[in-house]
Amino acid sequence: MSILIALFALGGLMLMAYRGYSVIIFAPVFALLAVLMTDPAAVAPAFSGLFMDKMVGFIKNYFPVFLLGAIFGKVIELSGFSRAIVAAVINLVGRERAILVIVLVCALLTYGGVSLFVVVFAVYPFAAEMFRQSDIPKRLMPGTIALGAFTFTMDAMPGTPQIQNIIPTAFFGTTGWAAPWLGLIGAVFIFVVGLSYLEWRRRQARAAGEGYGTNLKNEPATPEGIGLVHPVIAIAPLVLVGVVNFVMTHMIPKWYGSSFTLELVGLAQPIEVQITALVGIWSVLIALLAGILFVLVFAWKTVVAEFSEGTKQAAGGAMLATMNTASEYGFGAIIAALPGFLLIKQGLAAIPNPLINEAVTINLLAGITGSASGGLSIALGALADQFIATANAAGIPMEVLHRVASMASGGMDTLPHNGAVITLLAVTGLTHRQAYGGIFAMTCIKTFAAFMVIGVYYLTGIV
């Protein structure tokens, strides 16, 4: 019964999200219904002490990232930089390769360390422009961005700085470059199969006479009649964000160390700030500020007329995206605390093969919690010692455990209730009904890729 309760909460939220209802409302509803059916007396304490605590913690950490990411995307749009990039790319590679270009840009940004949430805001303006000019259905855009930002550069490519590739290092004593050949093989598989699927969908739509679409929401509003800057200047803010983020990631720890004691006159007592946990966030914020300032310096006359209204829209979009994802974060925390979730986790431990066990466990826990990093952390926190012991007995290197764990976390995490999926759909102005099919295809490809990599390792022994 406890397992059914957990699955009921998960299925209910997925259904509501797919049907277009707000997860800000229904994430706490289904989470607390599950608590009610488990322990009625715990509903109020679980709401305030767990759901809201996790939700507010997420907002505290990530709202500035969402806000600056949205403003960055808006100034890229208003300045005409997105249109300049699209015009140059179309002249260079042609309209038929629009999907490939968007995937590669997303991949470069995420591999450069830019948060996938920021990539959604930053890439959307010129992705929309490129899809519109190429007359590719907008409903294929979320799947395209998901392939570039949520898949192979998130956890398969060796050395990627995304958190899904960093978490396993603490458990297995590895580095982000663990099992480079397996990672590259998995990345190439995901890229080729995912791109082939999207191109097949594009050809289908063109044969049916379907174009970009009409009466769409959240369409970029680049002013008409503006002069386009040189494409090198237009692409420079995106490059700058990646470079500054990389530099700050290394410099901030040197400046502050692992912690900083904040002592101001008005404080009753000093505040100890743990810098290690904030380096990634601060680096992204500084990088986004640099990108925004770059655009304003080079295109202030173009941007100034719409800057006030545009930043209001960006702030509103950022608040909605943050609240959606934060509600999902609180929901995942409640589900992870339920007895049914613990039974599922314990039952998965019975799978004998360590790599299959690891891949299945992390995939399912990431899917249930709606979070790649959340499912990965829960699984490794509870079962890493078991994975290590069985892997050592079978002679499997820790690097292989790392790569399989990382790749498995990015498989079923992108189910309809996932925060990044909801953010992506909100930013693009599309619904689950319109566009989730493409994202689900990436989910299936990515899930299969983790098991494919396991097969490659057993067949060849390559690491």
C-alpha positions as CSV (number, residue, x, y, z in Angstrom):
1,M,0.0,0.0,0.0
2,S,2.8,2.4,0.8
3,I,4.3,1.9,-2.6
4,L,0.9,2.5,-4.3
5,I,0.6,5.7,-2.3
6,A,4.0,7.0,-3.6
7,L,3.1,6.0,-7.2
8,F,-0.3,7.6,-6.8
9,A,1.3,10.9,-5.9
10,L,3.8,10.7,-8.7
11,G,1.2,9.7,-11.3
12,G,-1.3,12.3,-10.2
13,L,1.3,15.1,-10.5
14,M,2.5,13.9,-13.9
15,L,-1.1,13.8,-15.2
16,M,-1.9,17.3,-13.9
17,A,1.4,18.6,-15.5
18,Y,0.6,17.0,-18.8
19,R,-2.9,18.4,-18.8
20,G,-1.6,21.9,-18.3
21,Y,-2.4,22.5,-14.7
22,S,0.0,24.5,-12.5
23,V,2.5,22.4,-10.6
24,I,2.9,25.2,-8.1
25,I,-0.6,24.2,-7.0
26,F,-0.7,20.5,-7.5
27,A,2.9,19.6,-6.4
28,P,2.0,20.3,-2.7
29,V,-1.5,18.9,-3.2
30,F,-0.3,15.5,-4.3
31,A,2.6,15.5,-1.9
32,L,0.4,16.2,1.1
33,L,-2.3,13.7,-0.1
34,A,0.4,11.0,0.0
35,V,1.4,12.1,3.6
36,L,-2.3,12.1,4.5
37,M,-2.7,8.5,3.4
38,T,0.5,7.5,5.2
39,D,0.2,9.5,8.5
40,P,-2.6,12.1,8.7
41,A,-1.1,13.8,11.8
42,A,2.1,14.5,9.8
43,V,0.4,16.6,7.0
44,A,0.9,20.1,8.5
45,P,4.4,19.4,9.8
46,A,5.5,17.9,6.5
47,F,4.1,20.9,4.7
48,S,6.0,23.5,6.8
49,G,9.0,21.5,7.9
50,L,9.8,19.6,4.7
51,F,7.9,20.8,1.6
52,M,8.2,24.6,2.2
53,D,11.7,24.3,3.7
54,K,13.0,22.6,0.5
55,M,11.0,24.9,-1.7
56,V,12.3,28.1,-0.1
57,G,15.8,26.7,0.0
58,F,15.7,26.2,-3.8
59,I,14.3,29.8,-4.3
60,K,17.0,31.2,-2.0
61,N,19.8,29.5,-4.1
62,Y,18.5,29.7,-7.6
63,F,16.1,32.6,-8.1
64,P,19.0,35.1,-8.9
65,V,20.2,32.6,-11.6
66,F,16.7,32.3,-13.1
67,L,16.3,36.1,-13.0
68,L,19.6,37.1,-14.6
69,G,19.2,34.3,-17.1
70,A,15.8,35.6,-18.1
71,I,17.1,39.2,-18.4
72,F,20.1,38.0,-20.4
73,G,17.8,36.2,-22.8
74,K,15.6,39.3,-23.1
75,V,18.4,41.7,-23.9
76,I,19.7,39.2,-26.5
77,E,16.2,39.3,-28.0
78,L,15.6,43.1,-27.8
79,S,19.1,44.0,-29.1
80,G,18.6,42.1,-32.3
81,F,21.6,39.9,-31.5
82,S,19.5,36.8,-31.8
83,R,18.4,37.9,-35.3
84,A,22.0,38.7,-36.3
85,I,23.2,35.2,-35.2
86,V,20.4,33.5,-37.0
87,A,21.0,35.5,-40.2
88,A,24.7,34.6,-40.2
89,V,24.0,30.9,-39.4
90,I,21.4,30.6,-42.2
91,N,23.9,32.1,-44.7
92,L,26.6,29.8,-43.5
93,V,24.9,26.4,-43.2
94,G,21.4,26.9,-44.7
95,R,17.9,26.7,-43.2
96,E,17.8,22.9,-43.3
97,R,20.3,22.6,-40.5
98,A,18.6,24.8,-37.9
99,I,18.0,21.9,-35.5
100,L,21.7,20.9,-35.6
101,V,22.8,24.5,-34.9
102,I,20.6,24.9,-31.9
103,V,21.7,21.5,-30.5
104,L,25.4,22.5,-30.9
105,V,24.9,25.9,-29.3
106,C,23.1,24.4,-26.3
107,A,25.8,21.7,-26.0
108,L,28.7,24.2,-26.1
109,L,27.1,26.3,-23.4
110,T,26.3,23.4,-21.0
111,Y,29.7,21.9,-21.6
112,G,31.2,25.3,-20.8
113,G,29.6,25.1,-17.4
114,V,26.5,27.2,-18.0
115,S,23.5,25.9,-16.0
116,L,20.9,24.1,-18.2
117,F,18.2,26.5,-16.8
118,V,20.2,29.5,-18.0
119,V,20.8,27.9,-21.4
120,V,17.0,27.6,-21.9
121,F,16.6,31.4,-21.3
122,A,19.7,32.3,-23.3
123,V,19.1,30.2,-26.4
124,Y,15.4,30.5,-26.7
125,P,15.3,34.0,-28.5
126,F,17.5,33.0,-31.4
127,A,16.1,29.4,-31.5
128,A,12.7,30.8,-32.0
129,E,14.0,33.2,-34.6
130,M,15.8,30.4,-36.4
131,F,12.8,28.0,-36.3
132,R,10.5,30.8,-37.5
133,Q,12.7,31.7,-40.5
134,S,13.3,28.1,-41.3
135,D,9.6,27.4,-41.0
136,I,10.2,24.4,-38.6
137,P,7.3,23.7,-36.2
138,K,7.9,25.4,-32.9
139,R,6.6,22.3,-31.1
140,L,9.9,20.6,-32.0
141,M,11.9,23.3,-30.3
142,P,11.7,21.9,-26.7
143,G,13.0,18.5,-27.8
144,T,15.8,20.2,-29.7
145,I,16.9,22.3,-26.7
146,A,16.6,19.3,-24.4
147,L,18.9,17.2,-26.7
148,G,21.5,20.0,-26.6
149,A,21.3,20.9,-22.9
150,F,19.7,18.0,-20.9
151,T,21.5,14.9,-22.4
152,F,25.0,14.2,-23.5
153,T,26.8,17.4,-22.3
154,M,25.0,17.1,-18.9
155,D,26.4,13.8,-17.8
156,A,28.0,11.7,-20.6
157,M,30.8,13.9,-21.9
158,P,33.9,13.4,-19.9
159,G,34.9,16.5,-18.0
160,T,31.5,18.2,-18.1
161,P,31.2,20.6,-15.1
162,Q,27.4,19.9,-14.6
163,I,26.5,18.7,-11.2
164,Q,25.3,15.3,-12.4
165,N,28.9,14.5,-13.3
166,I,30.3,15.9,-10.1
167,I,28.2,14.1,-7.5
168,P,29.6,10.6,-8.1
169,T,33.2,11.9,-7.5
170,A,32.5,12.2,-3.8
171,F,31.3,8.5,-3.6
172,F,33.7,6.7,-5.9
173,G,36.9,8.8,-5.5
174,T,36.9,9.6,-9.2
175,T,37.2,12.8,-11.2
176,G,34.8,14.4,-13.7
177,W,36.9,12.7,-16.5
178,A,36.0,9.2,-15.4
179,A,35.6,6.6,-18.1
180,P,36.3,9.0,-21.0
181,W,35.8,6.5,-23.8
182,L,32.5,5.1,-22.4
183,G,31.3,8.7,-22.0
184,L,32.3,9.7,-25.5
185,I,30.6,6.6,-27.0
186,G,27.4,7.3,-25.0
187,A,27.5,11.0,-26.0
188,V,27.9,10.2,-29.7
189,F,25.1,7.6,-29.5
190,I,22.7,10.1,-27.9
191,F,23.7,13.0,-30.3
192,V,23.3,10.9,-33.5
193,V,20.1,9.1,-32.5
194,G,18.5,12.2,-31.0
195,L,19.4,14.4,-34.0
196,S,18.1,11.7,-36.4
197,Y,14.8,11.6,-34.6
198,L,14.3,15.4,-34.6
199,E,15.2,15.6,-38.3
200,W,12.8,12.8,-39.1
201,R,10.0,14.7,-37.2
202,R,11.0,17.9,-39.2
203,R,10.7,16.1,-42.5
204,Q,7.4,14.6,-41.5
205,A,6.0,18.1,-40.6
206,R,7.3,19.6,-43.9
207,A,5.7,16.8,-45.9
208,A,2.4,17.5,-44.1
209,G,2.7,21.2,-44.9
210,E,3.1,22.2,-41.3
211,G,5.0,25.4,-40.6
212,Y,6.3,27.3,-37.6
213,G,2.7,27.8,-36.2
214,T,0.4,30.7,-35.5
215,N,-1.1,32.2,-32.3
216,L,1.9,31.1,-30.3
217,K,2.8,32.4,-26.8
218,N,6.0,34.0,-25.6
219,E,7.2,34.9,-29.0
220,P,10.4,37.0,-29.1
221,A,9.7,40.6,-29.9
222,T,12.8,42.0,-31.7
223,P,12.0,45.5,-32.9
224,E,11.6,45.7,-36.7
225,G,13.8,47.8,-38.8
226,I,16.9,47.7,-36.6
227,G,20.4,47.3,-38.0
228,L,22.0,44.0,-37.3
229,V,25.4,44.0,-35.7
230,H,28.2,41.9,-36.9
231,P,27.6,38.2,-36.0
232,V,30.9,38.1,-34.1
233,I,29.6,40.8,-31.7
234,A,26.2,39.0,-31.6
235,I,27.7,35.7,-30.5
236,A,30.2,37.3,-28.1
237,P,27.8,37.5,-25.1
238,L,27.2,33.8,-25.2
239,V,30.9,33.0,-25.4
240,L,31.6,35.6,-22.7
241,V,29.1,33.9,-20.3
242,G,30.9,30.5,-20.8
243,V,34.4,32.0,-20.4
244,V,33.6,34.1,-17.3
245,N,31.8,31.3,-15.7
246,F,34.8,29.0,-16.2
247,V,37.3,31.6,-14.9
248,M,35.1,32.5,-11.8
249,T,34.7,28.9,-10.9
250,H,38.5,28.7,-10.4
251,M,39.1,32.2,-9.0
252,I,36.4,32.6,-6.3
253,P,37.8,29.8,-4.1
254,K,41.2,31.4,-4.4
255,W,39.8,34.8,-3.3
256,Y,37.6,33.5,-0.4
257,G,38.8,30.1,0.5
258,S,36.3,27.5,1.7
259,S,34.3,29.9,4.0
260,F,34.0,33.5,4.8
261,T,33.0,35.2,8.1
262,L,30.6,38.1,7.4
263,E,31.1,40.7,10.1
264,L,29.0,43.9,9.7
265,V,28.3,46.5,12.4
266,G,24.5,45.8,12.4
267,L,24.8,42.1,12.9
268,A,24.3,40.7,16.4
269,Q,26.8,38.0,15.6
270,P,29.0,37.1,12.6
271,I,27.6,34.9,9.8
272,E,29.7,32.0,8.5
273,V,29.2,31.7,4.8
274,Q,30.2,28.4,3.2
275,I,31.8,29.5,-0.1
276,T,32.3,26.0,-1.4
277,A,28.6,25.4,-1.8
278,L,28.1,28.8,-3.5
279,V,31.0,28.9,-6.0
280,G,28.9,27.5,-8.9
281,I,26.0,29.9,-8.3
282,W,28.2,33.0,-7.9
283,S,30.2,32.1,-11.0
284,V,27.1,31.9,-13.1
285,L,25.7,35.1,-11.7
286,I,28.9,37.0,-12.4
287,A,29.0,35.5,-15.9
288,L,25.4,36.5,-16.7
289,L,26.0,40.0,-15.4
290,A,29.0,40.3,-17.7
291,G,26.9,39.1,-20.7
292,I,24.1,41.5,-19.9
293,L,26.5,44.5,-19.6
294,F,28.2,43.5,-22.9
295,V,24.9,43.6,-24.7
296,L,23.9,46.9,-23.1
297,V,27.2,48.5,-24.0
298,F,27.0,47.5,-27.7
299,A,23.3,47.9,-28.2
300,W,22.0,50.4,-25.6
301,K,20.3,52.6,-28.2
302,T,18.4,49.6,-29.6
303,V,17.5,48.2,-26.2
304,V,16.6,51.3,-24.2
305,A,13.1,51.9,-25.6
306,E,11.9,48.4,-24.5
307,F,14.3,47.8,-21.6
308,S,11.8,48.7,-18.8
309,E,8.9,46.6,-20.1
310,G,11.2,43.8,-21.3
311,T,12.9,43.4,-17.9
312,K,9.4,43.3,-16.2
313,Q,8.5,40.4,-18.5
314,A,11.8,38.7,-17.8
315,A,11.3,39.0,-14.1
316,G,7.8,37.6,-14.3
317,G,8.9,34.7,-16.4
318,A,11.8,34.0,-14.0
319,M,9.5,34.0,-11.0
320,L,7.1,31.6,-12.6
321,A,10.0,29.3,-13.7
322,T,11.6,29.4,-10.2
323,M,8.3,28.7,-8.4
324,N,7.5,25.8,-10.8
325,T,10.9,24.1,-10.2
326,A,10.9,24.9,-6.5
327,S,7.5,23.2,-6.1
328,E,8.9,20.2,-7.8
329,Y,11.9,20.2,-5.5
330,G,9.6,20.2,-2.5
331,F,7.5,17.5,-4.0
332,G,10.6,15.3,-4.5
333,A,11.6,15.8,-0.9
334,I,8.2,14.6,0.4
335,I,8.2,11.6,-1.9
336,A,11.7,10.6,-0.9
337,A,10.6,10.6,2.8
338,L,7.6,8.3,2.3
339,P,7.8,4.6,3.4
340,G,6.8,3.5,-0.2
341,F,9.8,5.2,-1.6
342,L,12.1,3.5,0.9
343,L,10.6,0.1,0.0
344,I,11.2,0.8,-3.7
345,K,14.8,1.7,-3.0
346,Q,15.4,-1.4,-0.9
347,G,13.7,-3.6,-3.4
348,L,16.0,-2.3,-6.2
349,A,19.0,-3.4,-4.1
350,A,18.2,-7.0,-4.9
351,I,19.4,-6.7,-8.6
352,P,22.6,-8.8,-8.6
353,N,24.7,-7.1,-11.4
354,P,26.2,-4.0,-9.9
355,L,26.1,-1.9,-13.1
356,I,22.5,-2.9,-14.0
357,N,21.5,-2.4,-10.4
358,E,23.0,1.1,-10.4
359,A,21.5,2.1,-13.7
360,V,18.0,0.9,-12.9
361,T,18.0,2.3,-9.3
362,I,19.2,5.7,-10.3
363,N,16.9,5.9,-13.3
364,L,13.9,5.1,-11.2
365,L,14.7,7.3,-8.3
366,A,15.5,10.2,-10.6
367,G,12.1,9.6,-12.4
368,I,10.2,9.4,-9.1
369,T,11.7,12.5,-7.6
370,G,11.7,14.4,-10.9
371,S,15.3,15.4,-10.5
372,A,18.6,13.9,-11.9
373,S,20.7,15.3,-9.1
374,G,18.1,14.4,-6.5
375,G,17.7,10.8,-7.6
376,L,21.5,10.4,-8.0
377,S,22.2,11.8,-4.5
378,I,19.6,9.6,-2.9
379,A,20.7,6.5,-4.6
380,L,24.4,6.9,-4.0
381,G,23.9,8.2,-0.4
382,A,22.1,4.9,0.4
383,L,23.7,2.3,-1.9
384,A,27.2,3.5,-2.9
385,D,28.9,1.2,-0.5
386,Q,26.9,-1.7,-1.9
387,F,27.7,-0.7,-5.5
388,I,31.4,-0.4,-4.6
389,A,31.6,-3.8,-2.8
390,T,29.9,-5.7,-5.7
391,A,31.9,-3.9,-8.3
392,N,35.2,-4.7,-6.6
393,A,34.1,-8.3,-6.3
394,A,33.4,-8.3,-10.1
395,G,36.6,-6.4,-11.0
396,I,34.7,-3.4,-12.3
397,P,36.7,-0.1,-12.1
398,M,35.2,2.8,-10.0
399,E,35.4,5.0,-13.2
400,V,32.8,2.8,-14.9
401,L,30.5,3.0,-11.8
402,H,30.9,6.8,-12.0
403,R,30.0,7.1,-15.7
404,V,27.0,4.7,-15.5
405,A,25.7,6.5,-12.4
406,S,26.0,9.9,-14.0
407,M,24.4,8.9,-17.3
408,A,21.6,7.0,-15.6
409,S,20.6,10.1,-13.6
410,G,19.8,12.0,-16.8
411,G,17.5,9.3,-18.2
412,M,14.0,9.1,-16.7
413,D,14.5,12.3,-14.7
414,T,12.8,14.2,-17.6
415,L,9.3,12.9,-17.0
416,P,6.4,15.4,-17.3
417,H,6.8,16.6,-13.7
418,N,10.5,17.4,-14.0
419,G,11.3,21.0,-13.1
420,A,13.6,21.6,-16.0
421,V,10.9,20.3,-18.4
422,I,8.3,22.6,-17.0
423,T,10.7,25.5,-17.1
424,L,11.6,24.8,-20.8
425,L,7.9,24.6,-21.8
426,A,7.0,27.8,-19.9
427,V,9.9,29.7,-21.5
428,T,9.0,28.5,-25.0
429,G,5.2,29.2,-24.4
430,L,4.2,25.6,-25.2
431,T,2.2,22.9,-23.3
432,H,3.0,19.3,-22.6
433,R,0.3,18.3,-25.1
434,Q,2.0,20.3,-27.8
435,A,5.7,19.6,-27.2
436,Y,6.4,16.9,-24.6
437,G,6.6,14.2,-27.3
438,G,10.0,15.4,-28.4
439,I,11.3,15.6,-24.8
440,F,10.0,12.1,-24.1
441,A,11.9,10.8,-27.1
442,M,15.1,12.3,-25.7
443,T,14.2,10.7,-22.3
444,C,13.9,7.2,-23.9
445,I,17.1,7.7,-25.9
446,K,19.0,8.8,-22.9
447,T,17.7,6.0,-20.7
448,F,18.7,3.4,-23.3
449,A,22.2,5.0,-23.7
450,A,23.1,4.2,-20.1
451,F,22.4,0.5,-20.6
452,M,24.1,0.6,-24.0
453,V,27.3,1.9,-22.4
454,I,27.1,-1.0,-19.9
455,G,26.9,-3.4,-22.8
456,V,29.9,-1.8,-24.5
457,Y,31.9,-2.2,-21.3
458,Y,31.1,-5.9,-20.9
459,L,31.8,-6.6,-24.6
460,T,35.0,-4.7,-25.0
461,G,36.3,-3.8,-21.5
462,I,36.9,-0.3,-22.7
463,V,36.9,2.5,-20.1
